[in-house]
Amino acid sequence: MLHEFIANQHDSIAARTTEKLRSRRWPVSASKVEGGVPVFLTQLAETLRCEETAKPFSSTAIASSAARTGRDLLDLGFDVAQVVHVYGDVCQAITEMALEQNAPIGIEEFHILNRCLDTAIAEATTEHSRVAAQRTATHAVERLGKATGELRDSLHAAEAKVESLIADRRRRTQDLARLRRLSGRLLQADDCERRQMARELQENTAQILAALLTSLSLARDSDVNMDPHTRQTIAHGLSLLEKCCSDVWTMSCVLHPPLLTPFGLEPAIEAYVKSFGQRTGIEVSVDVPRGFGRLSTDRELALFRIMQEALRNVHQTGQTKAAVRAFRDARTVGLEVTGESGEGPLDGQPPEHGTSDSDIVGMGERLRSLGGRMTVSCVDNRTTVRAALPLMTPQNRTPRPERPVEKSKKLSRLNSAR
């Protein structure tokens, strides 16, 4: 019977199978595969004996052996096709030796052999595929875990970087806010110093010069027999004193406009523009809408200073005409100063001389501290400085302007002092 033939020819069949295995190109040496062939042949002979002696067929033994063989071949690097070739070589070795020795084996026994080998191949390839899939899944999970870890590390690094950038941005914002507050305090200190100097010029220096002018006039008029040369000298001195008084008054008005605080921006602009035109000979037009009204003290001062710097720039760049226009709507208030000359700067280019960068920065900081914005544009022969401020909230509005009677009294008092 076939199981007896395999048992008797066990070693020969194993040797024939080994020769066939060595003729193939395996991922490892054939000796690592040959060790499982005798064990499988023993299991195969026992399975055939159980089948051929009419005992119930059980593939447990051969299936267990085949599954173990499939796992071993997987560990050695075999794929499914190579696993099938191993069992094919075993079947071919048994068939060749049975034919060579004319073994009395029937067709039915070969059917049983094929069925056993099919069971072995199925178990081996199933186990091979199962373990391979399990390992592939394990490797995929490991790669996924590694990628997840790398991604988590990258996210943590990015988060730390973002937090560092946010902290740096916050520090920069705080530093900028502190610098702006400091700049605002410096501008306030500068305005206070200007106001104090203007007050001292008006109340002290101007008064002393006026008293000296009066004394010299009285001295000249009291002596009718005064020498002509002496009279001419006194007249010349009186002329210089009058010029000095005018210059002191002009300087005090430039330092701080006397009409701004009591009467507001509109009369302060008109008075300054008139004085500026007399000093420089530049024609300046003023356009302030009717009912412009009062603003907060800091807003009025900021707009006045910007107009003052812009007109100074008009004078220093040699422009011959200028226009001052104030505007106010429901949300914003501001003014524009436009200078015009026959030979102005090119389009989009700032003038080469005039207001310095520090003056422009100071003007911009004044507005920025109040939530406003300043722009400078140059088109053809015109240079326009535009300043805009948001209107203050109702609770921060300044008190209503003084009554017209009091206003006229102060104006007359200032004119008489001048």
C-alpha positions in Angstrom: 0.0 0.0 0.0 1.1 3.6 -0.5 1.7 4.4 3.1 3.9 1.3 3.4 5.8 2.3 0.3 6.5 5.8 1.7 7.5 4.3 5.1 9.9 1.8 3.5 11.3 4.4 1.0 11.3 7.2 3.5 15.0 8.1 3.2 15.2 7.6 -0.5 12.1 9.9 -1.1 13.7 12.4 1.3 16.9 12.3 -0.7 15.1 12.7 -4.0 13.1 15.6 -2.7 16.3 17.2 -1.4 17.9 17.0 -4.9 14.8 18.7 -6.4 14.9 21.4 -3.7 18.6 22.1 -4.4 17.9 22.6 -8.1 15.7 25.6 -7.4 16.7 29.1 -6.5 15.5 29.8 -3.0 15.8 32.9 -0.9 18.0 30.8 1.5 20.2 27.7 1.3 18.3 24.4 0.6 19.7 22.9 3.8 17.4 25.1 5.8 14.4 23.7 3.9 15.5 20.0 3.8 15.1 19.5 7.6 11.3 19.6 7.4 11.0 17.0 4.6 11.5 13.8 6.7 9.0 15.0 9.3 6.5 15.8 6.7 6.9 12.4 5.0 6.4 10.7 8.4 3.2 12.7 8.9 2.1 11.9 5.3 2.6 8.1 5.7 0.6 8.1 8.9 -2.2 10.1 7.4 -2.3 7.7 4.4 -2.3 4.7 6.7 -5.3 6.0 8.6 -7.1 6.7 5.3 -6.3 3.3 3.7 -7.2 1.2 6.7 -10.8 2.5 6.5 -10.4 4.6 9.6 -12.0 8.0 9.6 -9.8 10.4 7.7 -8.3 13.1 9.9 -6.1 15.8 8.6 -5.2 17.1 12.0 -1.7 15.7 12.1 -0.7 16.6 8.6 -2.4 20.0 8.8 -0.4 20.8 12.0 2.8 19.8 10.3 2.0 21.7 7.1 1.0 24.8 9.1 4.3 24.7 11.0 6.2 24.2 7.7 4.3 27.3 6.3 5.4 29.4 9.3 9.0 28.2 9.0 9.1 29.0 5.3 7.7 32.4 5.9 10.5 33.1 8.4 13.0 32.0 5.8 11.6 34.5 3.3 9.5 32.2 1.0 6.4 33.5 -0.8 3.3 31.5 -1.4 4.3 30.2 -4.8 7.6 28.9 -3.4 5.7 27.1 -0.5 3.5 25.3 -3.1 6.7 24.3 -5.0 8.1 22.6 -1.9 5.0 20.3 -1.6 5.0 19.8 -5.4 8.6 18.5 -5.2 7.6 16.0 -2.4 4.7 14.7 -4.5 6.8 14.5 -7.6 9.6 12.5 -5.8 7.0 10.0 -4.5 5.4 9.5 -7.9 8.8 9.1 -9.7 10.1 6.5 -7.3 6.8 4.6 -7.3 7.0 4.3 -11.1 10.7 3.4 -11.1 10.1 0.5 -8.7 6.8 -0.6 -10.1 5.2 -0.3 -6.7 1.8 -2.0 -6.5 -0.1 1.3 -5.9 -3.6 1.9 -7.2 -5.2 4.9 -8.7 -7.3 5.4 -5.6 -4.2 5.6 -3.5 -2.8 8.3 -5.7 -6.1 10.2 -5.3 -5.7 9.9 -1.5 -2.1 11.1 -1.8 -3.2 14.2 -3.9 -5.9 14.9 -1.4 -3.5 14.8 1.5 -1.0 17.0 -0.3 -3.9 19.4 -1.2 -4.7 19.6 2.5 -1.1 20.2 3.4 -0.7 22.9 0.7 -3.9 24.6 1.8 -2.9 24.6 5.4 0.6 25.7 4.7 -0.4 28.5 2.4 -3.2 29.6 4.7 -0.9 29.8 7.7 1.8 31.4 5.5 -0.7 34.1 4.4 -2.2 34.6 7.8 1.2 35.1 9.5 2.4 37.3 6.6 -0.8 39.4 6.9 -0.4 39.6 10.6 3.2 40.7 10.3 2.3 43.2 7.6 -0.4 44.6 9.8 2.0 44.7 12.8 4.6 46.4 10.7 2.0 48.9 9.4 0.9 49.6 13.0 4.5 50.0 14.0 5.1 52.4 11.1 1.9 54.2 11.8 2.9 54.5 15.5 6.3 55.8 14.5 4.8 58.2 12.0 2.2 59.3 14.7 5.0 59.8 17.2 7.0 61.9 14.7 3.9 63.8 13.8 3.2 64.4 17.5 6.8 65.6 18.0 6.5 67.9 15.0 3.2 69.2 16.3 4.7 69.8 19.7 7.7 71.6 18.2 5.3 73.6 15.9 3.1 74.4 18.9 6.2 75.5 20.9 7.3 77.6 18.0 3.9 79.2 17.6 3.7 79.9 21.3 7.2 81.5 21.1 6.2 83.6 18.1 3.0 84.6 19.9 4.9 85.5 23.0 7.5 87.4 20.9 4.6 89.2 19.1 3.0 90.0 22.4 6.3 91.4 23.8 6.8 93.4 20.6 3.3 94.7 20.9 3.8 95.6 24.5 7.1 97.3 23.7 5.5 99.2 20.9 2.7 100.3 23.1 5.2 101.4 25.8 7.2 103.3 23.1 4.1 105.0 21.9 3.0 105.9 25.4 6.5 107.3 25.9 6.4 109.2 22.6 3.0 110.6 23.6 4.4 111.7 26.9 7.4 113.3 25.2 5.0 115.1 22.8 2.9 116.3 25.7 6.1 117.5 27.5 7.2 119.3 24.4 3.8 121.0 24.1 3.9 122.0 27.7 7.4 123.4 27.3 6.3 125.3 24.2 3.2 126.7 26.0 5.4 127.7 29.0 7.9 129.4 26.7 5.2 131.2 24.8 3.6 132.4 28.0 7.0 133.7 29.3 7.6 135.5 26.1 4.2 137.1 26.2 4.0 137.9 29.9 7.6 138.8 30.6 9.8 139.5 27.6 7.1 141.2 25.5 6.0 143.3 28.5 9.6 144.4 29.2 10.1 145.3 25.6 6.8 147.2 25.5 7.8 149.1 28.7 11.2 149.9 27.2 9.6 151.1 24.0 7.3 153.3 26.0 10.1 154.7 28.0 12.2 155.6 25.0 9.2 157.2 23.3 8.6 159.4 26.4 12.3 160.3 26.6 12.3 161.3 22.9 9.1 163.4 23.2 10.0 165.1 26.6 13.0 167.0 25.3 12.2 169.3 22.4 15.7 170.7 22.3 17.3 167.2 21.8 20.3 167.0 19.5 19.2 165.8 16.0 21.8 163.0 16.0 20.5 161.8 19.4 16.9 161.9 18.3 17.8 159.9 15.2 19.6 157.3 17.3 16.6 157.0 19.6 14.3 156.7 16.6 16.4 153.9 15.2 16.4 152.1 18.6 12.6 152.5 18.7 12.3 150.9 15.3 14.5 148.0 16.4 12.4 147.6 19.5 9.2 147.5 17.5 10.7 144.9 15.2 11.8 142.9 18.3 8.4 143.1 19.9 6.8 141.8 16.6 9.3 139.0 16.4 8.8 138.0 20.0 5.0 138.0 19.5 5.4 135.9 16.3 7.7 133.5 18.1 5.3 133.1 20.9 2.5 132.4 18.5 4.6 129.8 16.7 5.5 128.1 19.9 1.8 127.9 21.0 -1.2 129.5 19.3 -2.8 131.9 21.7 -6.3 131.4 20.2 -6.3 127.6 20.1 -7.2 126.8 23.7 -9.8 129.5 24.4 -11.5 129.7 20.9 -10.7 126.5 19.0 -9.1 125.3 15.8 -10.9 127.5 13.3 -9.7 131.0 14.6 -6.3 129.5 15.4 -5.8 128.3 11.8 -7.0 131.6 10.3 -4.7 133.7 12.6 -1.7 131.5 12.0 -2.2 131.4 8.2 -2.5 135.1 8.1 0.7 135.6 10.0 2.5 132.9 7.9 1.5 134.7 4.7 2.8 138.0 6.0 6.1 136.5 7.1 6.8 134.4 4.0 4.9 136.0 1.2 3.3 132.7 0.3 -0.3 132.9 -0.7 -2.3 130.5 1.5 -6.1 129.9 1.2 -8.2 128.6 4.1 -11.3 126.5 3.8 -13.0 125.6 7.2 -16.6 124.5 6.9 -19.2 126.6 8.7 -20.0 125.3 12.2 -16.8 123.2 12.4 -17.1 123.3 16.2 -14.8 122.4 19.0 -12.7 119.2 19.5 -10.9 117.8 22.4 -7.7 119.8 23.4 -5.3 117.0 22.2 -7.1 116.7 18.9 -7.1 120.4 18.2 -3.5 120.6 19.1 -2.5 117.6 17.0 -4.2 119.0 13.9 -2.8 122.4 14.4 0.8 121.1 14.8 0.4 119.0 11.6 -0.8 122.1 9.7 2.1 124.1 11.2 4.7 121.5 10.1 3.1 121.1 6.6 3.2 124.9 6.0 6.8 125.0 7.2 7.6 122.3 4.6 5.8 124.4 2.0 8.1 127.3 2.9 11.3 125.3 3.0 10.7 123.5 -0.4 10.2 126.9 -2.1 6.5 126.4 -3.0 4.6 129.5 -3.9 1.0 128.6 -3.0 -0.6 126.6 -0.3 -4.2 125.6 0.7 -5.5 124.5 4.1 -8.8 122.7 4.1 -10.5 121.3 7.2 -13.2 118.6 7.0 -15.5 116.9 9.4 -18.2 114.3 9.0 -20.1 111.9 11.2 -17.1 109.8 12.0 -13.9 111.6 11.2 -12.3 115.0 11.5 -9.1 116.3 9.9 -7.4 118.7 7.5 -5.4 118.7 4.3 -2.5 121.0 3.5 -1.5 121.2 -0.2 1.6 123.0 -1.4 2.0 124.0 -5.1 4.9 125.3 -7.1 6.0 125.5 -10.7 8.8 123.0 -10.2 7.6 120.5 -7.7 8.8 116.9 -7.1 8.1 114.1 -9.4 5.0 111.9 -9.1 5.0 109.8 -6.0 8.4 111.1 -4.8 8.8 113.1 -1.5 10.5 116.5 -1.7 14.3 116.5 -1.3 14.3 119.2 1.3 11.8 120.4 3.9 10.2 118.4 6.7 12.7 115.8 8.1 12.0 112.2 8.8 11.8 112.8 12.5 9.2 115.6 11.9 7.1 113.2 9.8 7.4 110.5 12.4 6.5 112.9 15.2 3.4 114.1 13.2 2.4 110.5 12.6 2.9 109.5 16.2 0.7 112.4 17.3 -2.2 111.1 15.2 -1.5 107.4 15.9 -1.7 108.1 19.7 -5.2 109.4 19.0 -6.2 106.6 16.7 -5.7 108.7 13.6 -3.7 108.4 10.3 -1.6 110.7 8.2 -0.7 110.3 4.5 1.7 112.3 2.3 1.2 112.2 -1.5 3.1 113.9 -4.3 1.5 114.4 -7.7 3.0 116.6 -10.4 3.9 119.8 -8.6 1.6 119.3 -5.6 2.4 117.9 -2.2 -0.5 117.1 0.0 -0.4 116.2 3.7 -3.7 114.7 4.9 -4.5 114.0 8.6 -7.6 112.3 9.8 -8.8 111.5 13.3 -11.9 109.6 14.6 -14.4 111.7 16.4 -14.3 111.4 20.1 -17.1 109.8 22.1 -19.8 112.1 23.5 -18.7 111.6 27.1 -15.2 112.8 26.2 -16.3 116.0 24.5 -14.9 119.3 25.7 -17.2 121.9 27.3 -19.2 124.2 25.0 -17.3 127.2 23.7 -17.4 130.4 25.7 -20.1 133.0 25.0 -19.5 135.5 22.2 -19.2 138.4 24.6 -16.4 136.8 26.5 -14.7 135.7 23.3 -14.7 139.3 21.9 -13.2 140.6 25.2 -10.3 138.1 25.1 -9.7 138.9 21.4 -9.5 142.6 22.1 -7.3 142.0 25.1 -4.8 139.9 23.0 -4.8 142.5 20.2 -4.1 145.3 22.7 -1.2 143.3 24.2 0.3 142.8 20.8 
